[in-house]
Amino acid sequence: VQLQASGGGLVQAGGSLRLSCVASGSILSINTMAWYRQALGKQRESVARITRGVTNYADSVKGRFTISRDNAKNTGYLEMNNLKPEDTGVYYCNVLGWEDVGNNRQTNGNWWGQGTQVTVSS
């Protein structure tokens, strides 16, 4: 299973970005899709997650970020509005789900995308 994240970039404070995460390969189903971020010199932190339509957000992004999924496309999105300089960091998508391992067998997995840089200037 591979995750491809995209949509990062440089934006001024107050601007918006939309991140995408596409899961491909032997994935069969997604239970949870989540976004994490890591600022320079800081630990990776959870930003948002969606499980069977139920969403959760970090307090710092509530009301500004929206996570969504397109199950048919195995794709997740993170709509980020009213961005602040403190939102700067590398954003990673994470998927918990099931993959086909052949011989009519499946196994659960935890996969990470490669990260996409978001930079918000003041």
DSSP file with accessible surface (Angstrom, degrees, kcal/mol):
  #  RESIDUE AA STRUCTURE BP1 BP2  ACC     N-H-->O    O-->H-N    N-H-->O    O-->H-N    TCO  KAPPA ALPHA  PHI   PSI    X-CA   Y-CA   Z-CA
    1    1 A V              0   0   32      0, 0.0     2,-0.4     0, 0.0    24,-0.2   0.000 360.0 360.0 360.0 134.7    0.0    0.0    0.0
    2    2 A Q  E     -A   24   0A 115     22,-2.3    22,-2.7   109,-0.1     2,-0.5  -0.957 360.0-155.5-122.9 142.6    1.3    3.5   -0.9
    3    3 A L  E     -A   23   0A  13    109,-0.4   111,-0.6    -2,-0.4     2,-0.6  -0.978   6.1-165.6-116.1 129.5    0.1    6.8    0.3
    4    4 A Q  E     -A   22   0A 115     18,-2.2    18,-2.2    -2,-0.5     2,-0.3  -0.955   6.4-167.8-118.5 111.8    0.7    9.9   -1.9
    5    5 A A  E     +A   21   0A   2     -2,-0.6     2,-0.3    16,-0.2    16,-0.2  -0.765  16.3 156.9 -98.0 144.5    0.1   13.2   -0.2
    6    6 A S  E     +A   20   0A  58     14,-2.3    14,-2.6    -2,-0.3   110,-0.1  -0.949  32.1  78.0-153.7 171.3    0.0   16.5   -2.1
    7    7 A G        +     0   0   35     -2,-0.3    11,-0.4     1,-0.3    -1,-0.1   0.335  57.8 132.7 107.3  -6.1   -1.3   20.0   -1.9
    8    8 A G        +     0   0   28     12,-0.1     2,-0.3     9,-0.1    -1,-0.3  -0.158  22.5 125.8 -69.7 171.7    1.2   21.7    0.3
    9    9 A G  E     -d  118   0B  29    108,-0.8   110,-2.8   107,-0.1     2,-0.5  -0.988  57.9 -55.4 167.8-168.4    2.8   25.0   -0.4
   10   10 A L  E     +d  119   0B 133     -2,-0.3     2,-0.3   108,-0.2   110,-0.2  -0.894  53.8 163.8-104.7 128.7    3.5   28.5    0.7
   11   11 A V  E     -d  120   0B  25    108,-2.6   110,-2.5    -2,-0.5     2,-0.1  -0.981  35.5-111.3-143.7 152.3    0.6   30.7    1.7
   12   12 A Q  E >   -d  121   0B 147     -2,-0.3     3,-2.4   108,-0.2    71,-0.2  -0.478  52.2 -80.5 -79.5 155.8    0.1   34.0    3.6
   13   13 A A  T 3  S+     0   0   50    108,-2.4    71,-0.2     1,-0.3    -1,-0.1  -0.288 121.2  30.6 -55.3 137.2   -1.6   34.0    6.9
   14   14 A G  T 3  S+     0   0   43     69,-3.2    68,-0.6     1,-0.3    -1,-0.3   0.257  98.9 116.5  92.7 -10.7   -5.4   33.9    6.5
   15   15 A G    <   -     0   0   21     -3,-2.4    68,-2.5    68,-0.2     2,-0.3  -0.092  56.9-123.2 -82.8-174.2   -5.1   31.9    3.3
   16   16 A S        -     0   0   60     65,-0.2     2,-0.3    66,-0.2    65,-0.2  -0.936  20.3-179.1-134.3 151.8   -6.2   28.4    2.5
   17   17 A L  E     - B   0  80A  32     63,-2.2    63,-3.2    -2,-0.3     2,-0.5  -0.982  15.8-147.1-142.8 154.6   -4.8   25.1    1.2
   18   18 A R  E     - B   0  79A 126    -11,-0.4     2,-0.3    -2,-0.3    61,-0.2  -0.972  14.1-159.7-126.1 116.7   -6.3   21.7    0.5
   19   19 A L  E     - B   0  78A   0     59,-2.7    59,-2.2    -2,-0.5     2,-0.3  -0.702   5.8-161.7 -92.7 146.4   -4.2   18.6    1.1
   20   20 A S  E     -AB   6  77A  25    -14,-2.6   -14,-2.3    -2,-0.3     2,-0.4  -0.946   7.9-167.5-125.9 150.3   -5.0   15.3   -0.6
   21   21 A a  E     -AB   5  76A   0     55,-2.4    55,-2.6    -2,-0.3     2,-0.5  -0.958   6.4-166.7-139.7 116.5   -3.9   11.8    0.3
   22   22 A V  E     -AB   4  75A  61    -18,-2.2   -18,-2.2    -2,-0.4     2,-0.5  -0.916   7.0-154.0-108.2 126.8   -4.4    8.9   -2.2
   23   23 A A  E     +A    3   0A   5     51,-2.8     2,-0.3    -2,-0.5   -20,-0.2  -0.842  24.9 165.5 -97.9 131.4   -4.1    5.3   -1.1
   24   24 A S  E     +A    2   0A  53    -22,-2.7   -22,-2.3    -2,-0.5     2,-0.4  -0.850  30.1  48.6-138.2 174.4   -3.1    2.9   -3.8
   25   25 A G  S    S-     0   0   57     -2,-0.3    -2,-0.0   -24,-0.2   -22,-0.0  -0.799 112.1 -10.4  98.6-137.1   -1.8   -0.7   -4.2
   26   26 A S  S    S+     0   0   44     -2,-0.4    74,-3.0    74,-0.1    -1,-0.2   0.186  87.5 138.1 -90.8  18.7   -3.3   -3.6   -2.4
   27   27 A I  E     +E   99   0B  16     72,-0.2    72,-0.3     1,-0.1     3,-0.1  -0.397  26.6 179.4 -69.8 137.9   -5.5   -1.7    0.0
   28   28 A L  E     -     0   0B  86     70,-3.6     2,-0.3     1,-0.4    71,-0.2   0.776  63.0  -7.9-103.8 -42.9   -9.0   -3.1    0.4
   29   29 A S  E     -E   98   0B  47     69,-1.5    69,-2.4    45,-0.0     2,-0.5  -0.990  56.6-132.7-156.3 156.3  -10.6   -0.8    2.9
   30   30 A I  E     +E   97   0B  15     -2,-0.3    67,-0.3    67,-0.2    22,-0.2  -0.961  17.0 176.3-114.9 125.7   -9.8    2.2    5.1
   31   31 A N  E    S+     0   0B  48     65,-2.8    21,-0.9    -2,-0.5     2,-0.4   0.885  74.8  10.9 -86.5 -52.0  -11.0    2.4    8.7
   32   32 A T  E     -EF  96  51B  13     64,-1.9    64,-2.7    19,-0.2     2,-0.4  -0.991  57.5-169.0-133.5 135.4   -9.3    5.6    9.7
   33   33 A M  E     +EF  95  50B   0     17,-2.1    17,-2.6    -2,-0.4     2,-0.3  -0.991  20.8 174.5-120.2 134.6   -7.6    8.3    7.8
   34   34 A A  E     -EF  94  49B   0     60,-2.9    60,-2.7    -2,-0.4     2,-0.4  -0.935  24.7-141.3-138.6 158.4   -5.7   10.9    9.7
   35   35 A W  E     +EF  93  48B   0     13,-3.0    12,-2.9    -2,-0.3    13,-1.7  -0.983  19.9 179.7-120.4 135.8   -3.4   13.9    9.2
   36   36 A Y  E     -EF  92  46B  44     56,-2.9    56,-2.8    -2,-0.4     2,-0.3  -0.846   8.4-157.7-123.4 162.8   -0.4   14.7   11.4
   37   37 A R  E     -EF  91  45B  13      8,-2.4     8,-3.1    -2,-0.3     2,-0.4  -0.987   5.9-159.8-141.7 155.0    2.0   17.5   11.2
   38   38 A Q  E     -E   90   0B  68     52,-2.0    52,-2.4    -2,-0.3     2,-0.2  -0.959   8.6-157.0-138.1 115.9    5.5   18.1   12.4
   39   39 A A    >   -     0   0   32      4,-0.5     3,-2.4    -2,-0.4    50,-0.1  -0.545  45.1 -77.0 -85.5 158.3    7.0   21.5   12.9
   40   40 A L  T 3  S+     0   0  182      1,-0.3    -1,-0.1    -2,-0.2     3,-0.1  -0.318 118.3   5.0 -58.3 124.3   10.8   22.0   12.8
   41   41 A G  T 3  S+     0   0   85      1,-0.3    -1,-0.3    -3,-0.1     2,-0.3   0.513 113.9  99.8  81.2   4.6   12.3   20.9   16.1
   42   42 A K  S <  S-     0   0  150     -3,-2.4    -1,-0.3     1,-0.0     2,-0.1  -0.791  76.3 -98.2-121.7 164.9    9.0   19.6   17.4
   43   43 A Q        -     0   0  175     -2,-0.3    -4,-0.5     1,-0.1     2,-0.2  -0.417  47.3 -93.6 -77.3 155.2    7.3   16.3   17.8
   44   44 A R        -     0   0   95     -6,-0.2     2,-0.3    -2,-0.1    -6,-0.2  -0.467  48.5-164.9 -66.6 138.3    4.8   15.0   15.3
   45   45 A E  E     -F   37   0B  88     -8,-3.1    -8,-2.4    -2,-0.2     2,-0.3  -0.943  22.6-107.8-130.2 151.4    1.2   15.9   16.4
   46   46 A S  E     +F   36   0B  49     -2,-0.3   -10,-0.2   -10,-0.2     3,-0.1  -0.546  32.6 173.7 -76.0 136.5   -2.2   14.7   15.4
   47   47 A V  E     -     0   0B   1    -12,-2.9    11,-2.6     1,-0.4     2,-0.3   0.779  60.4 -20.5-107.4 -50.7   -4.3   17.3   13.5
   48   48 A A  E     -FG  35  57B   1    -13,-1.7   -13,-3.0     9,-0.2    -1,-0.4  -0.988  52.9-170.6-160.5 153.7   -7.4   15.5   12.4
   49   49 A R  E     -FG  34  56B  62      7,-2.1     7,-2.2    -2,-0.3     2,-0.4  -0.989   7.5-157.1-148.9 154.8   -8.9   12.1   11.8
   50   50 A I  E     +FG  33  55B  15    -17,-2.6   -17,-2.1    -2,-0.3     2,-0.4  -0.993  10.0 178.3-137.2 128.0  -12.0   10.5   10.3
   51   51 A T  E >  S-FG  32  54B  37      3,-2.6     3,-2.5    -2,-0.4   -19,-0.2  -0.976  75.8 -26.2-132.1 114.1  -13.3    7.1   11.2
   52   52 A R  T 3  S-     0   0  191    -21,-0.9     3,-0.1    -2,-0.4    -1,-0.1   0.871 128.3 -47.2  49.2  43.5  -16.6    5.9    9.5
   53   53 A G  T 3  S+     0   0   60      1,-0.2     2,-0.5     0, 0.0    -1,-0.3   0.292 112.5 119.9  86.1  -8.9  -17.7    9.5    9.1
   54   54 A V  E <   -G   51   0B  93     -3,-2.5    -3,-2.6     2,-0.0     2,-0.3  -0.782  48.0-158.8 -92.1 127.6  -16.8   10.6   12.6
   55   55 A T  E     -G   50   0B  56     -2,-0.5     2,-0.3    -5,-0.2    -5,-0.2  -0.778  13.2-173.1-111.1 150.9  -14.3   13.4   12.8
   56   56 A N  E     -G   49   0B  92     -7,-2.2    -7,-2.1    -2,-0.3     2,-0.3  -0.995   7.7-169.2-139.1 143.1  -11.9   14.6   15.5
   57   57 A Y  E     -G   48   0B  53     -2,-0.3    -9,-0.2    -9,-0.2     2,-0.1  -0.950  28.7-107.3-132.9 150.5   -9.7   17.6   15.5
   58   58 A A    >>  -     0   0   26    -11,-2.6     3,-1.8    -2,-0.3     4,-1.0  -0.474  37.9-117.3 -66.3 147.3   -6.9   19.1   17.5
   59   59 A D  G >4 S+     0   0  130      1,-0.3     3,-0.5     2,-0.2    -1,-0.1   0.850 112.3  63.0 -57.4 -33.3   -8.1   22.1   19.5
   60   60 A S  G 34 S+     0   0   60      1,-0.2    -1,-0.3     3,-0.0   -13,-0.0   0.672 112.0  34.1 -69.2 -16.3   -5.7   24.3   17.6
   61   61 A V  G X> S+     0   0    0     -3,-1.8     3,-2.3   -14,-0.2     4,-2.2   0.452  82.3 128.5-118.0  -3.7   -7.4   23.7   14.3
   62   62 A K  T << S+     0   0  121     -4,-1.0     4,-0.1    -3,-0.5    -3,-0.0  -0.290  80.4  15.6 -57.8 134.8  -11.1   23.3   15.2
   63   63 A G  T 34 S+     0   0   86      2,-0.4    -1,-0.3     1,-0.1     3,-0.1   0.295 125.6  59.8  85.5 -11.6  -13.3   25.5   13.2
   64   64 A R  T <4 S+     0   0   22     -3,-2.3    17,-2.0     1,-0.2     2,-0.3   0.685  97.1  54.0-116.1 -33.4  -10.5   26.1   10.6
   65   65 A F  E  <  -C   80   0A   4     -4,-2.2    -2,-0.4    15,-0.2     2,-0.4  -0.819  59.0-167.0-108.2 147.4   -9.7   22.7    9.2
   66   66 A T  E     -C   79   0A  74     13,-2.5    13,-3.2    -2,-0.3     2,-0.4  -0.988   5.0-158.8-134.3 125.1  -12.0   20.1    7.7
   67   67 A I  E     +C   78   0A   5     -2,-0.4     2,-0.3    11,-0.2    11,-0.2  -0.808  20.7 163.7-100.8 142.3  -11.2   16.5    7.1
   68   68 A S  E     -C   77   0A  47      9,-1.9     9,-2.6    -2,-0.4     2,-0.3  -0.950  20.4-145.9-149.8 168.5  -13.1   14.4    4.6
   69   69 A R  E     -C   76   0A  50     -2,-0.3     2,-0.5     7,-0.2     7,-0.2  -0.988  12.2-154.6-139.3 149.8  -12.9   11.2    2.6
   70   70 A D  E >>> -C   75   0A  49      5,-3.1     5,-1.9    -2,-0.3     3,-0.9  -0.919  16.4-171.7-118.4  98.0  -14.0    9.8   -0.7
   71   71 A N  G >45S+     0   0  102     -2,-0.5     3,-0.9     1,-0.3    -1,-0.1   0.855  81.5  59.0 -63.4 -34.5  -14.2    6.1   -0.1
   72   72 A A  G 345S+     0   0   98      1,-0.3    -1,-0.3    -3,-0.1    -2,-0.0   0.813 115.2  36.3 -64.3 -28.5  -14.7    5.2   -3.7
   73   73 A K  G <45S-     0   0  133     -3,-0.9    -1,-0.3     2,-0.2   -50,-0.2   0.369 103.5-126.8-103.7   1.7  -11.4    6.8   -4.6
   74   74 A N  T <<5 +     0   0   42     -3,-0.9   -51,-2.8    -4,-0.6     2,-0.4   0.899  67.2 136.3  50.2  43.6   -9.5    5.8   -1.4
   75   75 A T  E   < -BC  22  70A  11     -5,-1.9    -5,-3.1   -53,-0.2     2,-0.3  -0.958  39.5-164.9-126.8 139.6   -8.7    9.5   -1.0
   76   76 A G  E     -BC  21  69A   0    -55,-2.6   -55,-2.4    -2,-0.4     2,-0.3  -0.866   6.6-158.5-120.3 158.0   -8.7   11.8    1.9
   77   77 A Y  E     -BC  20  68A  34     -9,-2.6    -9,-1.9    -2,-0.3     2,-0.4  -0.953  12.6-159.8-134.8 152.4   -8.6   15.5    2.1
   78   78 A L  E     -BC  19  67A   0    -59,-2.2   -59,-2.7    -2,-0.3     2,-0.6  -0.925  12.4-161.2-132.9 106.0   -7.7   18.2    4.6
   79   79 A E  E     -BC  18  66A  66    -13,-3.2   -13,-2.5    -2,-0.4     2,-0.5  -0.798  10.8-167.1 -86.9 121.9   -9.2   21.6    3.9
   80   80 A M  E     +BC  17  65A   0    -63,-3.2   -63,-2.2    -2,-0.6     2,-0.3  -0.954   9.7 175.1-119.1 117.0   -7.3   24.2    5.8
   81   81 A N        +     0   0   60    -17,-2.0   -65,-0.2    -2,-0.5   -66,-0.2  -0.800  59.7  20.6-117.6 161.6   -8.7   27.7    6.1
   82   82 A N  S    S-     0   0   89    -68,-0.6    -1,-0.2    -2,-0.3   -66,-0.2   0.919  84.9-158.8  48.2  51.3   -7.6   30.8    7.9
   83   83 A L        -     0   0    1    -68,-2.5   -69,-3.2    -3,-0.2   -68,-0.2  -0.258   7.6-157.0 -65.7 146.9   -4.1   29.5    8.1
   84   84 A K    >   -     0   0   78    -71,-0.2     3,-2.5   -70,-0.1     4,-0.3  -0.859  30.8-109.8-120.9 156.5   -1.7   30.8   10.8
   85   85 A P  G >  S+     0   0   50      0, 0.0     3,-1.8     0, 0.0    35,-0.4   0.848 117.4  63.4 -55.2 -32.4    2.1   30.8   10.9
   86   86 A E  G 3  S+     0   0  131      1,-0.3   -47,-0.0   -47,-0.0    -3,-0.0   0.576  89.0  69.4 -72.2  -5.6    1.9   28.2   13.7
   87   87 A D  G <  S+     0   0    1     -3,-2.5    -1,-0.3    33,-0.0    31,-0.1   0.529  74.2 120.1 -83.3  -6.5    0.3   25.8   11.2
   88   88 A T    <   +     0   0   42     -3,-1.8     2,-0.3    -4,-0.3    31,-0.2  -0.329  40.0  87.9 -61.4 136.1    3.7   25.6    9.4
   89   89 A G  E    S- H   0 118B   3     29,-2.7    29,-2.9   -50,-0.1     2,-0.5  -0.936  80.8 -60.4 162.5-179.0    5.2   22.2    9.2
   90   90 A V  E     -EH  38 117B  35    -52,-2.4   -52,-2.0    -2,-0.3     2,-0.5  -0.855  49.2-148.4 -92.9 127.1    5.3   18.9    7.2
   91   91 A Y  E     -EH  37 116B   0     25,-3.1    25,-2.2    -2,-0.5     2,-0.4  -0.846  13.4-168.5-102.1 130.5    1.9   17.3    7.0
   92   92 A Y  E     -E   36   0B  42    -56,-2.8   -56,-2.9    -2,-0.5     2,-0.3  -0.934  12.5-142.8-118.9 137.9    1.6   13.5    6.9
   93   93 A a  E     -E   35   0B   0     -2,-0.4    20,-2.6   -58,-0.2     2,-0.4  -0.767  17.2-166.5 -96.2 150.5   -1.4   11.4    6.1
   94   94 A N  E     -EI  34 112B   4    -60,-2.7   -60,-2.9    -2,-0.3     2,-0.4  -0.997   2.4-165.1-138.5 134.7   -1.9    8.1    7.9
   95   95 A V  E     -EI  33 111B   0     16,-2.5    16,-2.7    -2,-0.4     2,-0.5  -0.988   9.3-166.3-126.7 133.8   -4.2    5.3    7.1
   96   96 A L  E     +EI  32 110B  55    -64,-2.7   -65,-2.8    -2,-0.4   -64,-1.9  -0.982  44.9 105.7-110.7 124.0   -5.4    2.4    9.2
   97   97 A G  E     -EI  30 109B   1     12,-1.8    12,-2.7    -2,-0.5     2,-0.4  -0.869  62.5 -68.9-168.2-158.2   -7.1   -0.3    7.1
   98   98 A W  E     -EI  29 108B  84    -69,-2.4   -70,-3.6    -2,-0.3   -69,-1.5  -0.930  34.1-165.3-123.9 142.6   -7.0   -3.7    5.4
   99   99 A E  E     -EI  27 107B  40      8,-2.8     8,-2.0    -2,-0.4     2,-0.5  -0.926  26.5-112.3-128.0 154.6   -4.9   -4.9    2.5
  100  100 A D  E     + I   0 106B  76    -74,-3.0     6,-0.2    -2,-0.3     3,-0.1  -0.725  28.7 177.6 -82.6 122.0   -5.0   -7.9    0.3
  101  101 A V  E     -     0   0B  61      4,-2.3     5,-0.2    -2,-0.5    -1,-0.1   0.204  48.7-104.4-111.2  14.0   -2.0  -10.2    0.9
  102  102 A G  E >  S+ I   0 105B  29      3,-0.6     3,-1.2     1,-0.0    -1,-0.3   0.004  95.4  71.4  88.2 165.5   -3.0  -12.9   -1.6
  103  103 A N  T 3  S-     0   0  145      1,-0.3     3,-0.1    -3,-0.1    -1,-0.0   0.858 128.2 -64.0  55.6  38.2   -4.5  -16.3   -1.3
  104  104 A N  T 3  S+     0   0  173      1,-0.2     2,-0.4     0, 0.0    -1,-0.3   0.793 107.6 129.3  57.7  30.3   -7.9  -14.7   -0.3
  105  105 A R  E <   -I  102   0B 158     -3,-1.2    -4,-2.3     2,-0.0    -3,-0.6  -0.873  36.9-172.1-115.0 150.7   -6.2  -13.4    2.8
  106  106 A Q  E     -I  100   0B 110     -2,-0.4     2,-0.3    -6,-0.2    -6,-0.2  -0.967   1.2-168.4-136.9 155.0   -6.2   -9.9    4.2
  107  107 A T  E     -I   99   0B  53     -8,-2.0    -8,-2.8    -2,-0.3     2,-0.2  -0.965  25.7-109.1-140.5 154.8   -4.3   -8.2    7.0
  108  108 A N  E     -I   98   0B 105     -2,-0.3     2,-0.3   -10,-0.2   -10,-0.2  -0.533  39.0-176.6 -84.9 154.9   -4.6   -4.9    8.8
  109  109 A G  E     -I   97   0B  20    -12,-2.7   -12,-1.8    -2,-0.2     2,-0.4  -0.944  28.1-142.5-147.8 166.6   -2.0   -2.2    8.3
  110  110 A N  E     -I   96   0B  94     -2,-0.3     2,-0.3   -14,-0.2   -14,-0.2  -0.958  31.1-177.7-135.8 109.6   -0.9    1.2    9.4
  111  111 A W  E     -I   95   0B  36    -16,-2.7   -16,-2.5    -2,-0.4     2,-0.4  -0.867  13.1-156.2-120.2 151.0    0.6    3.3    6.5
  112  112 A W  E     -I   94   0B 103     -2,-0.3  -109,-0.4   -18,-0.2   -18,-0.2  -0.943  12.7-134.6-124.9 142.3    2.2    6.7    6.2
  113  113 A G        -     0   0    9    -20,-2.6  -109,-0.2    -2,-0.4     3,-0.1  -0.316  33.2-103.8 -82.2 177.5    2.5    9.1    3.3
  114  114 A Q        -     0   0   99   -111,-0.6   -22,-0.1     1,-0.1  -110,-0.1   0.599  60.6-110.4 -84.7 -10.1    5.7   10.9    2.5
  115  115 A G        -     0   0   13    -22,-0.1     2,-0.4     1,-0.1   -23,-0.2   0.186  20.1-133.0  95.0 143.7    4.7   14.3    3.8
  116  116 A T  E     - H   0  91B  20    -25,-2.2   -25,-3.1  -110,-0.1     2,-0.3  -1.000  23.3-120.4-135.3 134.5    3.9   17.6    2.2
  117  117 A Q  E     - H   0  90B  89     -2,-0.4  -108,-0.8   -27,-0.2     2,-0.5  -0.582  23.7-171.6 -81.0 131.1    5.3   20.9    3.3
  118  118 A V  E     -dH   9  89B   0    -29,-2.9   -29,-2.7    -2,-0.3     2,-0.5  -0.990   4.9-177.3-119.0 124.6    3.0   23.7    4.4
  119  119 A T  E     -d   10   0B  51   -110,-2.8  -108,-2.6    -2,-0.5     2,-0.6  -0.989   6.3-168.4-126.3 123.8    4.5   27.1    5.1
  120  120 A V  E     -d   11   0B   7     -2,-0.5     2,-0.3   -35,-0.4  -108,-0.2  -0.951  10.4-154.6-114.9 118.4    2.4   30.0    6.3
  121  121 A S  E      d   12   0B  44   -110,-2.5  -108,-2.4    -2,-0.6    -2,-0.0  -0.649 360.0 360.0 -93.2 149.0    4.0   33.4    6.2
  122  122 A S              0   0  138     -2,-0.3    -1,-0.1  -110,-0.2   -38,-0.0  -0.338 360.0 360.0 -89.6 360.0    3.0   36.2    8.5
